[in-house]
Amino acid sequence: MSDLQTAFDKLLDEQRELQKKFQTTAQALFKETTKEFFDKNPNVTGIVWTQYTPYFNDGDTCEFGVNDAAFTNAPDPENVRWGEYEGDEETAADGSEIFAWEGWGEVPKGLDKEMCNAFSRMICSSEMEDVMKAMFGDHVKVVATREGFDVDDHDHD
């Protein structure tokens, strides 16, 4: 093997190690960031988003992506879908709201708009795609709560 080939192999090994370190560090930081978010946003019961590789993209390459998050005060955030609450009527009537990260109107008490925007930008960033896919998978809906993460299959035809 030539010296150039050996140098190239060494460079590839270094890149793999850096990617592994980035994955590990980003996952730990993501969990800490989520905990801090809930600590500083006491009225938010859940953050909901979907992430998947589309089956069809109008002729463009189908690439994995994370969709904008919805922040909610619903008592059962797992019933938040497509920015709407689909839970029992009794629970929906107690003031459950969905807060989209763009187009904010009046910001409710106990909700930090800037933190919501930053959280959504973080999960949707191209730099985090591999991390999000490794942590939660593809074709899923993720519900983050103070207790942790719930991941369900997501059909996105």
BAFI-3210 file (N, C-alpha, C; in Angstrom, 3 decimals, decimal comma, padded with zeros to 6 digits):
// residues 157
n [1|2|3|4|5|6|7|8|9|10|11|12|13|14|15|16|17|18|19|20|21|22|23|24|25|26|27|28|29|30|31|32|33|34|35|36|37|38|39|40|41|42|43|44|45|46|47|48|49|50|51|52|53|54|55|56|57|58|59|60|61|62|63|64|65|66|67|68|69|70|71|72|73|74|75|76|77|78|79|80|81|82|83|84|85|86|87|88|89|90|91|92|93|94|95|96|97|98|99|100|101|102|103|104|105|106|107|108|109|110|111|112|113|114|115|116|117|118|119|120|121|122|123|124|125|126|127|128|129|130|131|132|133|134|135|136|137|138|139|140|141|142|143|144|145|146|147|148|149|150|151|152|153|154|155|156|157]
n.u [000,848|000,504|002,051|000,354|-002,169|-002,281|-002,274|-004,692|-006,531|-006,099|-007,060|-009,783|-010,466|-010,127|-012,159|-014,450|-014,255|-014,572|-017,216|-018,572|-018,011|-019,297|-021,987|-022,458|-021,967|-023,812|-026,268|-026,353|-026,296|-028,662|-030,609|-030,151|-030,773|-033,487|-034,517|-033,889|-035,463|-038,111|-037,956|-037,818|-040,150|-042,841|-045,600|-045,784|-046,650|-045,872|-043,780|-044,143|-043,287|-042,734|-040,691|-039,142|-038,344|-039,477|-041,771|-042,244|-041,207|-041,972|-040,344|-037,872|-034,968|-035,591|-035,146|-034,218|-035,798|-036,614|-039,590|-041,238|-041,767|-044,541|-045,741|-047,305|-049,931|-051,604|-053,232|-052,671|-050,307|-049,696|-051,841|-051,685|-051,706|-050,613|-050,669|-053,042|-055,307|-056,373|-057,738|-059,840|-063,041|-063,641|-061,111|-060,004|-061,494|-060,491|-058,824|-056,716|-054,045|-052,319|-049,167|-047,703|-044,472|-043,942|-045,352|-046,429|-048,981|-050,325|-048,208|-048,581|-048,680|-045,943|-044,584|-041,794|-041,130|-038,783|-037,175|-038,732|-038,660|-035,882|-035,547|-037,065|-035,653|-033,249|-033,898|-034,680|-032,482|-030,064|-027,643|-028,281|-029,704|-028,736|-028,287|-030,854|-032,192|-030,742|-031,339|-034,189|-035,294|-036,721|-039,613|-041,414|-043,327|-042,583|-042,950|-042,069|-041,812|-041,767|-041,144|-039,761|-039,222|-041,571|-042,007|-043,600|-044,747|-045,157|-047,409|-047,185|-048,295]
n.v [-001,173|002,206|005,248|007,416|006,182|005,038|007,365|008,456|006,490|006,768|009,369|008,957|007,247|009,038|010,853|009,225|008,772|011,392|011,867|009,963|010,940|013,441|012,586|011,284|013,390|015,337|014,008|013,744|016,462|017,287|015,997|017,265|019,898|019,648|019,007|021,407|023,139|022,363|022,942|025,732|026,439|026,158|025,736|024,212|021,066|019,233|018,572|018,176|016,463|015,388|013,131|012,066|010,238|011,279|009,502|010,284|013,062|014,972|014,572|015,454|014,515|012,202|012,922|012,439|014,266|016,569|017,765|020,908|021,716|021,351|022,987|022,311|022,663|020,686|018,135|015,519|015,149|013,335|013,207|015,246|016,200|017,171|019,867|020,151|019,371|016,209|014,916|013,650|015,218|016,418|016,923|018,525|020,749|021,974|024,171|023,496|024,146|024,652|025,605|026,975|027,279|029,386|032,527|033,606|034,742|036,434|035,647|032,987|032,905|031,521|030,475|030,541|032,216|032,606|030,468|028,359|028,809|028,498|025,821|024,480|025,257|023,982|021,170|020,933|021,530|020,947|019,951|018,447|016,299|013,582|012,931|013,149|011,179|008,902|008,867|008,714|007,513|006,741|007,803|008,508|009,787|012,003|012,547|014,695|014,934|016,014|013,662|012,173|010,683|009,727|007,574|006,952|005,050|006,750|007,582|009,085|009,597]
n.w [000,000|-000,798|000,490|000,195|000,059|002,595|004,153|003,326|004,210|006,941|007,323|006,721|008,842|010,977|010,364|010,735|013,483|014,449|013,592|015,127|017,700|017,504|017,206|019,703|021,562|020,642|021,037|023,845|024,571|023,353|024,927|027,392|026,655|026,061|028,589|029,950|028,443|029,188|031,931|031,857|030,620|031,963|031,432|029,171|028,065|026,228|023,341|019,964|017,020|013,617|011,731|008,812|005,770|002,752|000,596|-001,940|-003,821|-005,716|-007,993|-007,073|-005,126|-002,549|000,681|004,089|006,716|009,379|010,718|011,519|014,958|017,227|020,062|023,082|025,567|026,135|028,053|027,360|025,356|023,335|021,677|019,874|016,624|013,431|014,158|015,493|018,182|019,058|021,120|023,830|024,076|026,557|027,689|025,735|026,038|028,294|027,834|026,209|024,073|020,973|020,013|017,368|015,882|014,232|013,215|015,589|017,725|020,390|023,018|025,193|028,833|030,630|028,527|026,572|023,839|022,266|023,074|022,155|019,367|018,977|019,746|017,786|015,468|016,042|015,999|013,356|011,852|009,295|010,120|012,323|011,394|011,031|013,691|014,829|013,376|014,156|016,906|017,070|014,787|011,504|009,682|011,803|014,601|017,126|020,557|022,954|026,412|029,864|031,107|029,270|026,037|023,577|020,952|017,941|015,120|012,018|009,561|006,528|004,011]
ca.u [000,000|001,315|001,965|-000,854|-003,332|-002,260|-002,688|-006,129|-007,224|-005,998|-007,983|-011,143|-010,647|-010,297|-013,496|-015,422|-014,158|-015,196|-018,662|-019,038|-017,951|-020,366|-023,252|-022,553|-022,054|-025,068|-027,382|-026,348|-026,670|-030,082|-031,390|-030,013|-031,505|-034,914|-034,834|-033,853|-036,639|-039,283|-037,757|-038,051|-041,470|-043,636|-046,936|-045,725|-046,695|-045,242|-043,293|-044,484|-042,824|-042,550|-039,451|-039,217|-037,894|-040,702|-041,824|-042,290|-040,866|-042,235|-039,190|-036,624|-034,446|-036,273|-034,146|-034,719|-035,900|-037,398|-040,583|-041,411|-042,373|-045,687|-045,585|-048,678|-050,249|-052,616|-052,929|-052,137|-049,709|-049,625|-052,985|-051,442|-051,336|-050,762|-050,950|-054,366|-055,479|-057,398|-058,027|-061,229|-063,650|-063,530|-059,772|-059,779|-062,226|-059,873|-057,872|-055,558|-053,655|-051,150|-048,409|-046,793|-043,245|-043,942|-046,623|-046,951|-049,839|-049,976|-047,511|-049,185|-047,847|-045,236|-044,054|-040,723|-041,180|-037,445|-036,727|-039,493|-038,078|-034,546|-035,695|-037,508|-034,520|-032,266|-034,282|-034,854|-031,239|-029,468|-026,534|-028,820|-030,511|-028,216|-028,480|-032,285|-032,514|-030,134|-032,019|-035,619|-035,646|-037,315|-041,067|-041,908|-043,812|-041,918|-043,571|-041,162|-042,446|-040,827|-040,801|-038,913|-039,635|-042,422|-041,822|-044,581|-044,704|-045,901|-047,773|-047,141|-048,554]
ca.v [000,000|003,422|006,213|008,224|005,368|004,936|008,677|008,599|005,603|007,391|010,500|008,406|006,788|010,241|011,387|008,345|009,040|012,699|011,706|009,231|011,874|014,416|011,907|011,070|014,691|015,983|013,324|014,132|017,874|017,369|015,607|018,351|021,050|019,355|019,159|022,835|023,744|022,128|023,676|027,163|026,611|025,293|025,433|023,313|019,660|018,383|019,062|017,114|016,658|014,184|013,098|010,944|010,374|011,193|008,450|010,974|014,460|015,682|014,466|015,747|013,436|012,027|012,956|012,494|015,585|016,738|018,817|021,874|021,231|022,018|023,036|022,255|022,528|019,631|017,179|014,300|015,664|012,342|013,418|016,398|015,786|018,198|021,160|020,165|018,447|015,231|014,143|013,644|016,556|017,021|017,458|019,608|021,928|022,703|025,210|022,963|024,969|024,259|026,798|026,752|028,037|030,601|033,248|033,752|035,853|036,743|034,509|032,646|032,911|030,263|029,989|031,399|032,164|032,466|029,098|027,502|028,995|027,906|024,370|024,028|025,415|022,956|019,843|020,972|021,899|019,870|019,389|017,521|015,238|012,250|012,734|012,916|009,874|007,881|008,829|008,418|006,683|007,316|007,594|008,497|010,976|012,047|013,390|014,932|015,452|016,071|012,294|011,550|010,714|008,657|007,513|006,090|005,039|007,861|007,415|010,433|009,510]
ca.w [000,000|-000,907|001,588|-000,017|000,431|004,051|004,671|003,051|005,150|008,268|007,313|006,816|010,224|011,801|010,093|011,403|014,920|014,688|013,435|016,304|018,831|017,302|017,510|021,151|022,216|020,241|021,688|025,258|024,630|022,999|026,111|028,369|026,116|026,217|030,019|030,248|027,822|030,039|033,187|031,637|029,998|032,845|030,932|028,022|028,472|025,227|022,057|019,028|015,648|012,805|010,961|007,874|004,392|001,947|-000,419|-003,228|-003,623|-006,967|-008,882|-006,365|-004,298|-001,268|001,740|005,460|007,318|010,599|010,508|012,599|016,194|017,847|021,512|023,558|026,984|026,217|029,125|026,746|024,127|022,266|020,786|019,008|015,273|012,393|014,762|016,106|019,293|018,718|022,324|024,285|024,109|027,900|027,899|024,776|026,511|029,381|027,464|025,487|022,929|020,208|019,671|016,250|016,141|013,415|013,198|016,938|018,111|021,776|023,599|026,484|030,031|030,846|027,262|026,076|022,379|021,706|023,311|021,228|018,035|018,976|019,795|016,472|014,541|016,368|015,513|011,903|011,167|008,507|010,895|013,326|010,776|011,364|015,132|015,063|012,798|015,011|018,204|017,043|013,644|010,292|009,573|013,177|015,307|018,424|021,577|024,082|027,624|030,981|031,482|028,261|024,633|023,084|019,505|017,283|013,654|011,431|008,162|005,959|002,551]
c.u [000,899|001,128|000,713|-002,106|-003,430|-002,722|-004,188|-006,945|-007,222|-006,962|-009,439|-011,440|-010,879|-011,689|-014,568|-015,420|-014,806|-016,720|-019,256|-019,069|-019,058|-021,716|-023,459|-022,758|-023,389|-026,275|-027,479|-026,798|-028,149|-030,960|-031,329|-030,816|-033,006|-035,337|-034,874|-035,067|-037,863|-039,159|-038,130|-039,381|-042,471|-045,027|-046,948|-045,695|-046,007|-044,777|-043,480|-043,922|-042,786|-041,225|-039,504|-038,535|-039,138|-040,606|-041,776|-042,020|-040,929|-041,012|-037,861|-036,204|-035,202|-035,217|-034,822|-034,768|-036,766|-038,324|-040,718|-042,140|-043,625|-045,471|-046,997|-048,770|-051,334|-052,237|-052,379|-051,560|-049,586|-050,793|-052,874|-050,952|-051,574|-051,171|-052,338|-054,416|-056,624|-057,727|-059,500|-061,756|-063,494|-062,146|-059,495|-060,433|-061,529|-058,763|-056,638|-055,285|-052,440|-050,450|-047,445|-045,579|-043,125|-045,305|-047,250|-047,896|-049,377|-049,356|-048,100|-048,175|-047,199|-044,677|-043,027|-040,624|-039,803|-036,896|-037,446|-038,901|-036,700|-034,618|-036,092|-036,396|-033,475|-032,664|-034,404|-033,558|-030,648|-028,321|-027,012|-029,560|-030,029|-028,424|-029,942|-032,700|-031,962|-030,885|-033,440|-036,067|-036,258|-038,799|-041,707|-042,486|-043,190|-042,691|-042,589|-041,975|-041,383|-040,329|-039,874|-039,517|-040,492|-042,327|-042,809|-044,361|-045,568|-046,144|-047,926|-047,390|-048,658]
c.v [001,243|004,318|007,077|007,458|005,241|006,254|008,884|007,726|006,179|008,568|010,033|007,897|007,965|010,837|010,551|008,588|010,380|012,616|010,996|010,148|012,922|013,805|011,793|012,390|015,374|015,328|013,705|015,582|018,068|017,033|016,688|019,582|020,854|019,514|020,636|023,540|023,578|022,850|025,149|027,471|025,735|024,930|024,530|021,873|018,752|019,145|017,899|017,451|015,313|014,286|011,858|011,276|010,261|010,065|009,054|012,445|015,226|015,700|014,778|014,529|013,391|011,911|013,083|013,937|015,553|017,921|019,700|021,271|022,023|021,914|023,126|022,238|021,471|018,629|015,849|014,659|014,634|012,458|014,694|015,874|016,938|019,540|021,279|019,127|017,510|014,344|014,166|015,058|017,209|017,622|018,605|020,887|022,619|023,638|024,685|023,821|024,364|025,552|026,455|027,637|029,263|031,282|033,414|034,942|036,272|035,494|034,218|032,694|031,534|029,652|030,990|031,227|031,921|031,049|028,116|027,597|028,337|026,378|023,834|024,157|024,321|021,612|019,795|021,262|020,692|019,197|018,346|016,333|013,840|011,926|012,392|011,536|008,753|007,748|008,290|007,553|007,478|006,952|007,502|009,855|010,900|013,001|013,488|015,509|015,526|014,674|011,618|011,663|009,501|008,695|006,505|006,130|006,173|007,590|008,791|010,448|010,809]
c.w [000,000|000,311|001,454|000,390|001,949|004,681|004,477|004,010|006,560|008,381|007,436|008,224|011,167|011,606|010,802|012,910|015,275|014,569|014,650|017,529|018,716|017,662|019,016|021,895|021,906|020,916|023,163|025,420|024,300|024,207|027,191|027,944|026,294|027,674|030,394|029,654|028,719|031,378|033,024|030,962|030,748|032,319|029,706|028,531|027,464|024,003|021,090|017,654|014,932|012,079|010,076|006,553|003,526|000,921|-001,819|-002,981|-004,946|-007,893|-008,234|-005,547|-002,974|-000,172|003,100|005,955|008,567|010,370|011,743|013,791|016,530|019,353|022,084|025,079|027,180|027,303|028,596|025,380|023,005|021,299|019,961|017,663|014,322|012,980|015,353|017,211|018,977|019,919|022,657|024,377|025,484|028,115|026,952|025,262|027,668|028,994|026,767|024,268|022,261|019,814|018,547|016,451|015,271|013,534|014,564|017,026|019,497|022,401|024,979|027,622|030,197|029,580|026,756|024,564|021,767|021,911|022,385|019,825|017,943|018,976|018,414|015,433|014,765|015,757|013,995|011,145|010,442|009,269|011,915|012,715|011,144|012,836|015,414|014,537|013,667|016,339|018,103|015,869|012,508|010,279|010,956|013,586|016,695|019,335|022,737|025,231|028,710|031,365|030,469|026,872|024,316|021,571|018,932|015,785|013,132|009,956|007,547|004,469|001,902]
res [m|s|d|l|q|t|a|f|d|k|l|l|d|e|q|r|e|l|q|k|k|f|q|t|t|a|q|a|l|f|k|e|t|t|k|e|f|f|d|k|n|p|n|v|t|g|i|v|w|t|q|y|t|p|y|f|n|d|g|d|t|c|e|f|g|v|n|d|a|a|f|t|n|a|p|d|p|e|n|v|r|w|g|e|y|e|g|d|e|e|t|a|a|d|g|s|e|i|f|a|w|e|g|w|g|e|v|p|k|g|l|d|k|e|m|c|n|a|f|s|r|m|i|c|s|s|e|m|e|d|v|m|k|a|m|f|g|d|h|v|k|v|v|a|t|r|e|g|f|d|v|d|d|h|d|h|d]
***
